[in-house]
Amino acid sequence: MTNQLKENIKSLNNSLKNREWLVGEQMTVADVQLTLAIVELEQCIIDTNFRNSINNLNAHFKKVTETEVFKGRLGCVK
């Protein structure tokens, strides 16, 4: 994984520090798009040590993928 990608992920993680959602007080298309964009990163690219350091992004990912919108539609998301 490149340093630029890591910096971008850290930036997203920091943006979610004091927020439940990316924009506003409910899930929006921005949250769905972010989650879709990081599915492969979460599964294949991010190493375990780095993944453990991005708690805010991990919590956001989990929250979005556990909604009814995602249940049963992205069987590959774990």
MODELLER restraints for C-alpha pairs under 7 A, 6 or more apart:
rsr = mdl.restraints
at = mdl.atoms
rsr.add(forms.Gaussian(group=physical.xy_distance, feature=features.Distance(at['CA:1:A'], at['CA:45:A']), mean=6.80, stdev=0.5))
rsr.add(forms.Gaussian(group=physical.xy_distance, feature=features.Distance(at['CA:10:A'], at['CA:54:A']), mean=6.88, stdev=0.5))
rsr.add(forms.Gaussian(group=physical.xy_distance, feature=features.Distance(at['CA:12:A'], at['CA:57:A']), mean=6.87, stdev=0.5))
rsr.add(forms.Gaussian(group=physical.xy_distance, feature=features.Distance(at['CA:13:A'], at['CA:54:A']), mean=5.81, stdev=0.5))
rsr.add(forms.Gaussian(group=physical.xy_distance, feature=features.Distance(at['CA:13:A'], at['CA:56:A']), mean=5.29, stdev=0.5))
rsr.add(forms.Gaussian(group=physical.xy_distance, feature=features.Distance(at['CA:13:A'], at['CA:57:A']), mean=4.82, stdev=0.5))
rsr.add(forms.Gaussian(group=physical.xy_distance, feature=features.Distance(at['CA:16:A'], at['CA:22:A']), mean=6.70, stdev=0.5))
rsr.add(forms.Gaussian(group=physical.xy_distance, feature=features.Distance(at['CA:16:A'], at['CA:56:A']), mean=5.72, stdev=0.5))
rsr.add(forms.Gaussian(group=physical.xy_distance, feature=features.Distance(at['CA:16:A'], at['CA:57:A']), mean=6.63, stdev=0.5))
rsr.add(forms.Gaussian(group=physical.xy_distance, feature=features.Distance(at['CA:17:A'], at['CA:56:A']), mean=5.78, stdev=0.5))
rsr.add(forms.Gaussian(group=physical.xy_distance, feature=features.Distance(at['CA:21:A'], at['CA:27:A']), mean=5.92, stdev=0.5))
rsr.add(forms.Gaussian(group=physical.xy_distance, feature=features.Distance(at['CA:21:A'], at['CA:31:A']), mean=6.70, stdev=0.5))
rsr.add(forms.Gaussian(group=physical.xy_distance, feature=features.Distance(at['CA:22:A'], at['CA:30:A']), mean=6.69, stdev=0.5))
rsr.add(forms.Gaussian(group=physical.xy_distance, feature=features.Distance(at['CA:22:A'], at['CA:31:A']), mean=6.05, stdev=0.5))
rsr.add(forms.Gaussian(group=physical.xy_distance, feature=features.Distance(at['CA:32:A'], at['CA:64:A']), mean=6.98, stdev=0.5))
rsr.add(forms.Gaussian(group=physical.xy_distance, feature=features.Distance(at['CA:35:A'], at['CA:61:A']), mean=5.79, stdev=0.5))
rsr.add(forms.Gaussian(group=physical.xy_distance, feature=features.Distance(at['CA:39:A'], at['CA:77:A']), mean=6.76, stdev=0.5))
rsr.add(forms.Gaussian(group=physical.xy_distance, feature=features.Distance(at['CA:65:A'], at['CA:71:A']), mean=6.86, stdev=0.5))
